[in-house]
Amino acid sequence: MRIAITGASGLIGTAAAAYFQARGHAITRVSRQRGRLDLDPVSFQGQDVVIHLAGANIAGRRWSRRYKKLLYSSRIETTTQLCKVLTNMNNPPQLLLCASAIGIYGHIEPPVCVNEGLIMGYRFLHKLCVDWEHSTHLAEEIGIRVVHMRFGIVLSPKGGALAKMLPVFRLGLGGRLGSGKQIMSWIALDELPAAMEHVINTPDLSGAVNFVAPKAVSSAEFTRVLAKALRRPAFLPVPALVIKVLFGEMGEELLLSGANVIPKRLSESGYVFRYPDLETALSKMFPR
């Protein structure tokens, strides 16, 4: 199988490229040229699948008005341009896997569980993800199977949220964020490529698919399990006010909000998780 991956140099893209290449698939890495994604049609000619992961780092900095525009343009405008390229091809790829995020659901208090059919958000991330998913409509209109991969918090010591936490936790200075009651729906980085492979091999799956582990945890529980995996104490909570002052709107949406998202469509289509719970995932990342 021939697979083109945009954002192949990022955390998820690197893992996906390595996974599929190890299984004998031909990988085309679509890179940036002078800060812009190179959407040369030649890169997509003859491809069976396009995995679209490109987009500015959502937690890269405070969300100023300018950075919000970058987050938006690097997702919605780039995806729209990609779909225009695909629709003008004589033999377009059969499948487009496009990144999205569970931020589309907004903040939902427990015990409500959220599947792919429930969208209740109203904040910036919600609008960003809604418009992001709508931006693939051109590809859908010509019959390309489109799957919106709604990623939870991707856990890996190599990058992302977990990598940023590790120095503090390894010093024994970690602690819950805010009240600790907000739900963290997560997925191990090593799980993602296998879940993508399952979607590729399941032709009935299209539309939104939650890429999250079956067992979400509260922020307080996440802190406890991570501290245990690292064999360190974690007793210094970070008050919500401090997070709001330091990180602004980004901190409120990414660190103090959450929802108990379940992988309904992955599970019902037969996918078996390698890392269904946080203890299993972290013990693999940090073996004793």
Contacts in CASP RR format, 6 or more apart in sequence:
PFRMAT RR
TARGET T0000
AUTHOR 0000-0000-0000
METHOD contacts of the structure
MODEL  1
MRIAITGASGLIGTAAAAYFQARGHAITRVSRQRGRLDLDPVSFQGQDVV
IHLAGANIAGRRWSRRYKKLLYSSRIETTTQLCKVLTNMNNPPQLLLCAS
AIGIYGHIEPPVCVNEGLIMGYRFLHKLCVDWEHSTHLAEEIGIRVVHMR
FGIVLSPKGGALAKMLPVFRLGLGGRLGSGKQIMSWIALDELPAAMEHVI
NTPDLSGAVNFVAPKAVSSAEFTRVLAKALRRPAFLPVPALVIKVLFGEM
GEELLLSGANVIPKRLSESGYVFRYPDLETALSKMFPR
1 20 0 8 1.000
1 25 0 8 1.000
1 26 0 8 1.000
1 48 0 8 1.000
1 49 0 8 1.000
1 200 0 8 1.000
2 25 0 8 1.000
2 26 0 8 1.000
2 28 0 8 1.000
2 46 0 8 1.000
2 47 0 8 1.000
2 48 0 8 1.000
2 49 0 8 1.000
3 20 0 8 1.000
3 25 0 8 1.000
3 26 0 8 1.000
3 27 0 8 1.000
3 28 0 8 1.000
3 47 0 8 1.000
3 48 0 8 1.000
3 49 0 8 1.000
3 50 0 8 1.000
3 51 0 8 1.000
4 27 0 8 1.000
4 28 0 8 1.000
4 30 0 8 1.000
4 43 0 8 1.000
4 44 0 8 1.000
4 47 0 8 1.000
4 49 0 8 1.000
4 50 0 8 1.000
4 51 0 8 1.000
4 93 0 8 1.000
5 13 0 8 1.000
5 16 0 8 1.000
5 17 0 8 1.000
5 27 0 8 1.000
5 28 0 8 1.000
5 29 0 8 1.000
5 30 0 8 1.000
5 50 0 8 1.000
5 51 0 8 1.000
5 53 0 8 1.000
6 30 0 8 1.000
6 37 0 8 1.000
6 50 0 8 1.000
6 51 0 8 1.000
6 52 0 8 1.000
6 53 0 8 1.000
6 54 0 8 1.000
6 82 0 8 1.000
7 13 0 8 1.000
7 29 0 8 1.000
7 30 0 8 1.000
7 31 0 8 1.000
7 32 0 8 1.000
7 37 0 8 1.000
7 53 0 8 1.000
7 54 0 8 1.000
7 55 0 8 1.000
8 14 0 8 1.000
8 16 0 8 1.000
8 17 0 8 1.000
8 27 0 8 1.000
8 29 0 8 1.000
8 30 0 8 1.000
8 31 0 8 1.000
8 53 0 8 1.000
9 29 0 8 1.000
9 31 0 8 1.000
10 53 0 8 1.000
11 154 0 8 1.000
11 156 0 8 1.000
11 158 0 8 1.000
11 159 0 8 1.000
11 160 0 8 1.000
11 189 0 8 1.000
12 53 0 8 1.000
12 99 0 8 1.000
12 151 0 8 1.000
12 154 0 8 1.000
12 189 0 8 1.000
12 192 0 8 1.000
13 51 0 8 1.000
13 53 0 8 1.000
15 156 0 8 1.000
15 189 0 8 1.000
15 190 0 8 1.000
15 192 0 8 1.000
15 193 0 8 1.000
16 51 0 8 1.000
16 53 0 8 1.000
16 192 0 8 1.000
16 193 0 8 1.000
16 196 0 8 1.000
17 27 0 8 1.000
17 29 0 8 1.000
18 193 0 8 1.000
19 193 0 8 1.000
19 194 0 8 1.000
19 197 0 8 1.000
20 27 0 8 1.000
20 193 0 8 1.000
20 197 0 8 1.000
21 27 0 8 1.000
23 197 0 8 1.000
28 43 0 8 1.000
28 44 0 8 1.000
28 47 0 8 1.000
30 37 0 8 1.000
30 38 0 8 1.000
30 39 0 8 1.000
30 43 0 8 1.000
30 44 0 8 1.000
30 54 0 8 1.000
31 37 0 8 1.000
31 38 0 8 1.000
32 38 0 8 1.000
32 54 0 8 1.000
37 54 0 8 1.000
37 78 0 8 1.000
37 81 0 8 1.000
37 82 0 8 1.000
39 78 0 8 1.000
39 81 0 8 1.000
39 82 0 8 1.000
39 85 0 8 1.000
41 85 0 8 1.000
41 88 0 8 1.000
41 89 0 8 1.000
44 50 0 8 1.000
44 85 0 8 1.000
44 86 0 8 1.000
44 89 0 8 1.000
44 92 0 8 1.000
44 93 0 8 1.000
45 89 0 8 1.000
45 91 0 8 1.000
46 91 0 8 1.000
46 93 0 8 1.000
47 93 0 8 1.000
48 93 0 8 1.000
48 94 0 8 1.000
48 95 0 8 1.000
49 93 0 8 1.000
49 94 0 8 1.000
49 95 0 8 1.000
49 96 0 8 1.000
49 97 0 8 1.000
49 200 0 8 1.000
50 82 0 8 1.000
50 86 0 8 1.000
50 93 0 8 1.000
50 95 0 8 1.000
50 96 0 8 1.000
50 97 0 8 1.000
51 97 0 8 1.000
51 196 0 8 1.000
52 79 0 8 1.000
52 82 0 8 1.000
52 96 0 8 1.000
52 97 0 8 1.000
52 98 0 8 1.000
52 99 0 8 1.000
53 99 0 8 1.000
54 74 0 8 1.000
54 75 0 8 1.000
54 78 0 8 1.000
55 71 0 8 1.000
55 74 0 8 1.000
55 75 0 8 1.000
55 78 0 8 1.000
55 99 0 8 1.000
56 67 0 8 1.000
56 70 0 8 1.000
56 71 0 8 1.000
56 74 0 8 1.000
56 75 0 8 1.000
58 71 0 8 1.000
58 101 0 8 1.000
58 125 0 8 1.000
58 254 0 8 1.000
59 160 0 8 1.000
59 161 0 8 1.000
59 250 0 8 1.000
59 254 0 8 1.000
61 67 0 8 1.000
61 250 0 8 1.000
62 247 0 8 1.000
62 248 0 8 1.000
62 249 0 8 1.000
62 250 0 8 1.000
63 71 0 8 1.000
63 124 0 8 1.000
63 248 0 8 1.000
63 249 0 8 1.000
63 250 0 8 1.000
68 124 0 8 1.000
71 128 0 8 1.000
72 128 0 8 1.000
72 131 0 8 1.000
75 128 0 8 1.000
75 131 0 8 1.000
75 132 0 8 1.000
75 135 0 8 1.000
76 128 0 8 1.000
76 131 0 8 1.000
76 132 0 8 1.000
76 135 0 8 1.000
77 135 0 8 1.000
79 98 0 8 1.000
79 132 0 8 1.000
79 135 0 8 1.000
79 136 0 8 1.000
80 135 0 8 1.000
80 138 0 8 1.000
83 96 0 8 1.000
83 135 0 8 1.000
83 136 0 8 1.000
83 137 0 8 1.000
83 138 0 8 1.000
83 139 0 8 1.000
84 138 0 8 1.000
86 92 0 8 1.000
86 93 0 8 1.000
86 96 0 8 1.000
86 138 0 8 1.000
86 139 0 8 1.000
86 142 0 8 1.000
86 144 0 8 1.000
87 138 0 8 1.000
87 139 0 8 1.000
87 141 0 8 1.000
87 142 0 8 1.000
92 139 0 8 1.000
92 142 0 8 1.000
92 144 0 8 1.000
93 144 0 8 1.000
94 144 0 8 1.000
94 145 0 8 1.000
95 144 0 8 1.000
95 145 0 8 1.000
95 146 0 8 1.000
95 147 0 8 1.000
95 200 0 8 1.000
96 136 0 8 1.000
96 139 0 8 1.000
96 144 0 8 1.000
96 145 0 8 1.000
96 146 0 8 1.000
96 147 0 8 1.000
97 147 0 8 1.000
97 149 0 8 1.000
97 196 0 8 1.000
97 199 0 8 1.000
97 200 0 8 1.000
98 132 0 8 1.000
98 133 0 8 1.000
98 136 0 8 1.000
98 146 0 8 1.000
98 147 0 8 1.000
98 148 0 8 1.000
98 149 0 8 1.000
99 132 0 8 1.000
99 149 0 8 1.000
99 151 0 8 1.000
100 129 0 8 1.000
100 132 0 8 1.000
100 133 0 8 1.000
100 148 0 8 1.000
100 149 0 8 1.000
100 150 0 8 1.000
100 151 0 8 1.000
100 208 0 8 1.000
101 125 0 8 1.000
101 129 0 8 1.000
101 150 0 8 1.000
101 151 0 8 1.000
101 152 0 8 1.000
102 114 0 8 1.000
102 150 0 8 1.000
102 151 0 8 1.000
102 152 0 8 1.000
102 185 0 8 1.000
102 210 0 8 1.000
102 212 0 8 1.000
102 259 0 8 1.000
102 261 0 8 1.000
103 121 0 8 1.000
103 125 0 8 1.000
103 126 0 8 1.000
103 129 0 8 1.000
103 150 0 8 1.000
103 253 0 8 1.000
103 259 0 8 1.000
104 119 0 8 1.000
104 121 0 8 1.000
104 125 0 8 1.000
104 126 0 8 1.000
104 129 0 8 1.000
104 130 0 8 1.000
104 133 0 8 1.000
104 150 0 8 1.000
105 114 0 8 1.000
105 118 0 8 1.000
105 119 0 8 1.000
105 120 0 8 1.000
105 121 0 8 1.000
105 126 0 8 1.000
105 258 0 8 1.000
105 259 0 8 1.000
105 261 0 8 1.000
106 120 0 8 1.000
106 121 0 8 1.000
106 122 0 8 1.000
106 123 0 8 1.000
106 125 0 8 1.000
106 126 0 8 1.000
106 253 0 8 1.000
106 257 0 8 1.000
106 258 0 8 1.000
106 259 0 8 1.000
107 121 0 8 1.000
107 123 0 8 1.000
107 182 0 8 1.000
107 253 0 8 1.000
107 257 0 8 1.000
107 258 0 8 1.000
107 259 0 8 1.000
108 114 0 8 1.000
108 120 0 8 1.000
108 183 0 8 1.000
108 258 0 8 1.000
108 259 0 8 1.000
108 260 0 8 1.000
110 181 0 8 1.000
110 183 0 8 1.000
110 218 0 8 1.000
110 260 0 8 1.000
111 260 0 8 1.000
112 259 0 8 1.000
112 260 0 8 1.000
113 260 0 8 1.000
113 261 0 8 1.000
113 262 0 8 1.000
114 259 0 8 1.000
114 260 0 8 1.000
114 261 0 8 1.000
114 262 0 8 1.000
115 210 0 8 1.000
115 261 0 8 1.000
115 262 0 8 1.000
115 264 0 8 1.000
115 265 0 8 1.000
116 150 0 8 1.000
116 207 0 8 1.000
116 208 0 8 1.000
116 209 0 8 1.000
116 210 0 8 1.000
116 264 0 8 1.000
116 265 0 8 1.000
117 208 0 8 1.000
119 126 0 8 1.000
119 130 0 8 1.000
123 253 0 8 1.000
123 257 0 8 1.000
124 249 0 8 1.000
124 253 0 8 1.000
125 253 0 8 1.000
125 254 0 8 1.000
129 150 0 8 1.000
132 148 0 8 1.000
133 148 0 8 1.000
133 208 0 8 1.000
136 146 0 8 1.000
136 148 0 8 1.000
139 146 0 8 1.000
140 146 0 8 1.000
145 203 0 8 1.000
145 206 0 8 1.000
146 206 0 8 1.000
146 207 0 8 1.000
147 199 0 8 1.000
147 205 0 8 1.000
147 206 0 8 1.000
147 207 0 8 1.000
147 208 0 8 1.000
147 209 0 8 1.000
148 207 0 8 1.000
148 208 0 8 1.000
148 209 0 8 1.000
149 196 0 8 1.000
149 199 0 8 1.000
149 209 0 8 1.000
149 211 0 8 1.000
150 208 0 8 1.000
150 209 0 8 1.000
150 210 0 8 1.000
150 211 0 8 1.000
150 212 0 8 1.000
150 261 0 8 1.000
151 187 0 8 1.000
151 192 0 8 1.000
151 211 0 8 1.000
151 212 0 8 1.000
152 185 0 8 1.000
152 186 0 8 1.000
152 187 0 8 1.000
152 210 0 8 1.000
152 211 0 8 1.000
152 212 0 8 1.000
152 261 0 8 1.000
153 161 0 8 1.000
153 184 0 8 1.000
153 185 0 8 1.000
153 186 0 8 1.000
153 187 0 8 1.000
154 160 0 8 1.000
154 161 0 8 1.000
154 186 0 8 1.000
154 187 0 8 1.000
154 188 0 8 1.000
154 189 0 8 1.000
154 192 0 8 1.000
155 161 0 8 1.000
155 162 0 8 1.000
155 186 0 8 1.000
155 187 0 8 1.000
155 188 0 8 1.000
155 189 0 8 1.000
155 281 0 8 1.000
155 282 0 8 1.000
155 285 0 8 1.000
156 162 0 8 1.000
156 163 0 8 1.000
156 188 0 8 1.000
156 189 0 8 1.000
156 190 0 8 1.000
156 285 0 8 1.000
157 163 0 8 1.000
157 166 0 8 1.000
157 285 0 8 1.000
157 286 0 8 1.000
158 189 0 8 1.000
162 226 0 8 1.000
162 285 0 8 1.000
165 174 0 8 1.000
165 226 0 8 1.000
166 230 0 8 1.000
168 174 0 8 1.000
169 175 0 8 1.000
169 226 0 8 1.000
169 227 0 8 1.000
169 230 0 8 1.000
169 232 0 8 1.000
169 234 0 8 1.000
170 230 0 8 1.000
170 232 0 8 1.000
171 232 0 8 1.000
172 227 0 8 1.000
172 232 0 8 1.000
172 233 0 8 1.000
172 234 0 8 1.000
172 236 0 8 1.000
173 236 0 8 1.000
174 223 0 8 1.000
174 227 0 8 1.000
174 232 0 8 1.000
174 234 0 8 1.000
174 235 0 8 1.000
174 236 0 8 1.000
175 223 0 8 1.000
175 227 0 8 1.000
175 234 0 8 1.000
175 235 0 8 1.000
175 236 0 8 1.000
175 237 0 8 1.000
175 238 0 8 1.000
176 219 0 8 1.000
176 220 0 8 1.000
176 223 0 8 1.000
176 234 0 8 1.000
176 237 0 8 1.000
176 238 0 8 1.000
177 219 0 8 1.000
177 223 0 8 1.000
177 237 0 8 1.000
177 238 0 8 1.000
177 240 0 8 1.000
177 243 0 8 1.000
177 255 0 8 1.000
177 256 0 8 1.000
178 219 0 8 1.000
178 237 0 8 1.000
178 238 0 8 1.000
178 239 0 8 1.000
178 240 0 8 1.000
178 243 0 8 1.000
178 256 0 8 1.000
179 219 0 8 1.000
179 240 0 8 1.000
180 218 0 8 1.000
180 219 0 8 1.000
180 220 0 8 1.000
180 223 0 8 1.000
180 237 0 8 1.000
181 218 0 8 1.000
181 219 0 8 1.000
181 220 0 8 1.000
182 218 0 8 1.000
182 219 0 8 1.000
182 256 0 8 1.000
182 257 0 8 1.000
182 258 0 8 1.000
183 216 0 8 1.000
183 217 0 8 1.000
183 218 0 8 1.000
183 219 0 8 1.000
183 258 0 8 1.000
183 259 0 8 1.000
183 260 0 8 1.000
184 216 0 8 1.000
184 217 0 8 1.000
184 218 0 8 1.000
184 219 0 8 1.000
184 222 0 8 1.000
184 258 0 8 1.000
185 210 0 8 1.000
185 212 0 8 1.000
185 213 0 8 1.000
185 216 0 8 1.000
185 258 0 8 1.000
185 259 0 8 1.000
185 260 0 8 1.000
185 261 0 8 1.000
186 212 0 8 1.000
186 213 0 8 1.000
186 216 0 8 1.000
186 217 0 8 1.000
186 222 0 8 1.000
186 278 0 8 1.000
186 281 0 8 1.000
187 195 0 8 1.000
187 211 0 8 1.000
187 212 0 8 1.000
187 213 0 8 1.000
187 275 0 8 1.000
188 213 0 8 1.000
188 274 0 8 1.000
188 275 0 8 1.000
188 281 0 8 1.000
188 284 0 8 1.000
188 285 0 8 1.000
190 274 0 8 1.000
190 275 0 8 1.000
190 284 0 8 1.000
191 211 0 8 1.000
191 213 0 8 1.000
191 273 0 8 1.000
191 274 0 8 1.000
191 275 0 8 1.000
191 281 0 8 1.000
192 211 0 8 1.000
194 274 0 8 1.000
195 211 0 8 1.000
195 266 0 8 1.000
195 271 0 8 1.000
198 266 0 8 1.000
198 269 0 8 1.000
198 270 0 8 1.000
198 271 0 8 1.000
199 205 0 8 1.000
199 209 0 8 1.000
199 266 0 8 1.000
202 269 0 8 1.000
204 269 0 8 1.000
205 265 0 8 1.000
205 269 0 8 1.000
208 265 0 8 1.000
209 263 0 8 1.000
209 265 0 8 1.000
209 266 0 8 1.000
210 261 0 8 1.000
210 262 0 8 1.000
210 263 0 8 1.000
210 264 0 8 1.000
210 265 0 8 1.000
210 266 0 8 1.000
211 263 0 8 1.000
211 266 0 8 1.000
212 261 0 8 1.000
212 262 0 8 1.000
212 263 0 8 1.000
213 263 0 8 1.000
213 273 0 8 1.000
213 275 0 8 1.000
213 276 0 8 1.000
213 277 0 8 1.000
213 278 0 8 1.000
213 281 0 8 1.000
214 262 0 8 1.000
214 263 0 8 1.000
214 267 0 8 1.000
214 273 0 8 1.000
214 276 0 8 1.000
214 277 0 8 1.000
215 276 0 8 1.000
215 277 0 8 1.000
215 278 0 8 1.000
216 260 0 8 1.000
216 261 0 8 1.000
216 262 0 8 1.000
217 225 0 8 1.000
217 278 0 8 1.000
221 278 0 8 1.000
222 278 0 8 1.000
223 234 0 8 1.000
224 234 0 8 1.000
225 278 0 8 1.000
225 279 0 8 1.000
225 282 0 8 1.000
226 234 0 8 1.000
226 282 0 8 1.000
227 233 0 8 1.000
227 234 0 8 1.000
229 279 0 8 1.000
229 282 0 8 1.000
229 283 0 8 1.000
229 285 0 8 1.000
229 286 0 8 1.000
230 286 0 8 1.000
231 288 0 8 1.000
240 256 0 8 1.000
243 251 0 8 1.000
243 252 0 8 1.000
243 255 0 8 1.000
243 256 0 8 1.000
244 251 0 8 1.000
244 252 0 8 1.000
244 256 0 8 1.000
247 254 0 8 1.000
247 255 0 8 1.000
263 271 0 8 1.000
263 273 0 8 1.000
275 281 0 8 1.000
275 284 0 8 1.000
END
